[in-house]
């Protein structure tokens, strides 16, 4: 199955947020599924971090390298 994660789903997944359902979490973790992020998600996170509406706990470039690239 191909999964396109939106911004909230991606952030909830990497942050272990309880708002993400077990069904969604299991689907994302299933190695047989292909996971994708749109460039719009990366762009939205970048904007929110730059205007301090979102704190990610690490540099934005690190977030992309560590978390987003693992979605591939």
JORAPE-V36305 format. One record per residue. N is the residue number from 1. RES is the residue in one small letter. NEAR is the number of other C-alpha atoms within 10 Angstrom. Layout:
n->N res->RES near->NEAR
n->N res->RES near->NEAR
This chain:
n->1 res->x near->9
n->2 res->x near->11
n->3 res->x near->14
n->4 res->x near->14
n->5 res->x near->18
n->6 res->x near->15
n->7 res->x near->17
n->8 res->x near->13
n->9 res->x near->18
n->10 res->x near->21
n->11 res->x near->17
n->12 res->x near->16
n->13 res->x near->20
n->14 res->x near->12
n->15 res->x near->11
n->16 res->x near->11
n->17 res->x near->12
n->18 res->x near->10
n->19 res->x near->10
n->20 res->x near->16
n->21 res->x near->13
n->22 res->x near->10
n->23 res->x near->9
n->24 res->x near->14
n->25 res->x near->15
n->26 res->x near->10
n->27 res->x near->17
n->28 res->x near->23
n->29 res->x near->14
n->30 res->x near->12
n->31 res->x near->9
n->32 res->x near->10
n->33 res->x near->12
n->34 res->x near->15
n->35 res->x near->19
n->36 res->x near->18
n->37 res->x near->17
n->38 res->x near->11
n->39 res->x near->9
n->40 res->x near->11
n->41 res->x near->17
n->42 res->x near->17
n->43 res->x near->12
n->44 res->x near->12
n->45 res->x near->21
n->46 res->x near->16
n->47 res->x near->13
n->48 res->x near->13
n->49 res->x near->15
n->50 res->x near->12
n->51 res->x near->9
n->52 res->x near->10
n->53 res->x near->9
n->54 res->x near->12
n->55 res->x near->13
n->56 res->x near->15
n->57 res->x near->8
n->58 res->x near->8
n->59 res->x near->11
n->60 res->x near->16
n->61 res->x near->11
n->62 res->x near->12
n->63 res->x near->16
n->64 res->x near->15
n->65 res->x near->11
n->66 res->x near->11
n->67 res->x near->15
n->68 res->x near->18
n->69 res->x near->11
n->70 res->x near->10
n->71 res->x near->17
n->72 res->x near->9
